[in-house]
Amino acid sequence: MPTPSPHAGSAAPQRFPVVVVGAGPAGLTVGNILRAAGVDCLVLETETREFIERRPRAGVIEEWAVGGLERRGLARTLLRRAQTHTECEFRFAGEGYRLAYTELTGRHHFFYPQQFLVTDLVREYADVRGGEIRFGVREVRLHGTESDRPSVSYVCPESGERHLVEADFVAGCDGARGVTRASLPAGRARIARHDYGVGWLALLAEAPPSSDCVVFGMHPRGFAGHMARGPEVTRYYLQCPPGDDPENWPHERVWAELRARLDAKGAPPLREGRLIEKRVLDMHGYVVEPMTFGRLFLAGDAAHLTAPIAAKGLNLALHDAFLLGDGLVASLTQGDDSALSGYSAACLARVWDYQEFSQWLAEVYHGTASGDAFRAGAALARLRRLFSSPVAAAEFAERYLGVRTTG
Ligand SMILES: Cc1cc2nc3c(=O)[nH]c(=O)nc-3n(C[C@H](O)[C@H](O)[C@H](O)COP(=O)(O)OP(=O)(O)OC[C@H]3O[C@@H](n4cnc5c(N)ncnc54)[C@H](O)[C@@H]3O)c2cc1C
C-alpha cells in the first residue's frame, strides 16, 4: 500500500517531472531517454555505483533490443565490445546437436555482460547527459501514486534525514525485490505466478569457455547449462532442488555433475576453474497486470520476472524502458498521453509471449529428470522434433532470438 506523506521535520521537498526508482537496465534506460529529450528526472538507487557496475547477471541481448539502444545513442560501446552468438547446442542421450539459428533467421544474439551495459548507461546518464542520481538511498517509500501529485521519499545515506521528492510520474524500475510493486493498492493488481518447482545453482567459474556456443545439457540427473561470459569467465547452471543450500555444492561435486550432465560424444572436456559465484535461484516467474497504477509505471523485473531459462529478463526490461521512456517524453513535452495509455498492454504482449516460450523450454530442460516417464518422453519428443523438422527448428530460432520490433 502507498504510505502517507512523511511528517513535517523532513528536508524541504524537491520536485522532478519523473522519479525513477532503481538504477538497473530498465531505470537507467528510461532516465537516458528522458535526459536526451531535455526532461529532468531523478534516479534513486539503494546500492552504490561501484556495486551496480560490477553486479554480474545477464549477458544475452536480442538484436532488436540492441537496435533500440543504438537508436537512442546508448549502444556505442556495446557495438564495439559485444560478441555475437549464432548457434547453440543441445546435448542429450549422449549426443550433441547444434542449432544454427542465424542460418535459419539471418539474426543473431549479442553477448555483452549486464554489468558492462549498466556501466555504459550510468556513465551516459550521469556524466554525459547530466542526469541526477542518488546512490545508497534507504527506506524508499511511495506516496499518492493514484493522485495527480505522487511523491517518493527516501532516507539520505549521509544525513540520515528523510527527503521528499514530488513528481508528475514515478517509474518503478527497482527489480524483483524493490518496493514499487509492493506499493500497489491492495486488490488493484493481478499478479499471475508460476513456480517451475526446481532450483538452478547459478555458478560463475574463473575459467575460459568450454565451447564456442551456449550449451544446454538435458540429463536424467538434471539440466546443466554453459554460457561464456568472456575469455576468462564462464557461467554454468546446474538444476538442483529448490531452496538448496549452495554449501551443498563443493567444488568437486559441481565439476563432477557438470562433466556428467554436459557429456556428449566428441564434446571437448570442460575447462575447470575456481567458482567465484555460487547461488541457488528458485525458478519461478510472475506478471503484474496492469503494469500501471495512476501515475506509477512499473518496468522490468518490478513488473514481471522471467526465470533465466530463455535469457529473456534483460530484454523485456529494455523493451519496457523504451516504451516507457518514449511515452513519458511524449506526455511531458507534447501533452500526448496515448503512448502511456497503451504502455501496459504493449509491454504485456511481449511479456506473455516470452513467458510462454520460457515455460515451453523449461519442460525441454527439466522433463528428462522429472522422475515422470511421461514428461521425460514428451521432452525427448520435443528435442527430436527440433532436429528433424526444419519448421520446428525455425520456430525455435524465431522465439529464442525474440520478436522483431520497431521499439
Ligand atoms: C543469475 C541471473 C542470470 C540472468 N541471465 C539473464 C540472461 O542471460 N538474459 C536476460 O535477458 N536476463 C537474464 N537475467 C535477468 C536480468 O538480469 C533481469 O531481468 C534484469 O536485471 C532486469 O533489469 P531491471 O532493470 O528490471 O532490474 P534490476 O537489474 O534488478 O535493477 C533494479 C535496480 O533497483 C535497485 N533497487 C532495488 N530496490 C530498490 C529500492 N527500494 N529503491 C531504489 N532502488 C532499488 C537494485 O539495486 C537494482 O540496481 C538473469 C538474472 C539473474 C539473477
The ligand as an ORCA input file, in Angstrom:
! r2SCAN-3c Opt
* xyz 0 1
  C      21.836    -15.112    -12.408
  C      20.981    -14.385    -13.387
  C      21.199    -14.585    -14.756
  C      20.420    -13.916    -15.681
  N      20.642    -14.130    -17.018
  C      19.914    -13.451    -17.945
  C      20.199    -13.546    -19.363
  O      21.117    -14.235    -19.790
  N      19.437    -12.800    -20.220
  C      18.433    -11.988    -19.787
  O      17.765    -11.347    -20.618
  N      18.154    -11.853    -18.454
  C      18.868    -12.552    -17.532
  N      18.632    -12.376    -16.182
  C      17.593    -11.437    -15.771
  C      18.072     -9.992    -15.815
  O      19.297     -9.851    -15.119
  C      16.992     -9.086    -15.220
  O      15.789     -9.356    -15.889
  C      17.343     -7.604    -15.356
  O      18.380     -7.250    -14.460
  C      16.131     -6.730    -15.076
  O      16.504     -5.384    -15.108
  P      15.720     -4.322    -14.207
  O      16.329     -3.009    -14.517
  O      14.268     -4.513    -14.367
  O      16.024     -4.765    -12.708
  P      17.453     -4.867    -11.860
  O      18.534     -5.127    -12.838
  O      17.156     -5.807    -10.799
  O      17.600     -3.400    -11.355
  C      16.828     -2.899    -10.278
  C      17.660     -1.895     -9.505
  O      16.864     -1.353     -8.452
  C      17.630     -1.301     -7.255
  N      16.690     -1.321     -6.135
  C      16.130     -2.386     -5.520
  N      15.297     -1.976     -4.554
  C      15.319     -0.625     -4.569
  C      14.643      0.366     -3.807
  N      13.801      0.048     -2.837
  N      14.896      1.660     -4.076
  C      15.765      2.020     -5.076
  N      16.436      1.115     -5.819
  C      16.198     -0.201     -5.573
  C      18.530     -2.519     -7.356
  O      19.693     -2.391     -6.547
  C      18.874     -2.526     -8.845
  O      20.019     -1.753     -9.134
  C      19.395    -13.029    -15.235
  C      19.189    -12.809    -13.873
  C      19.968    -13.478    -12.952
  C      19.719    -13.214    -11.480
*
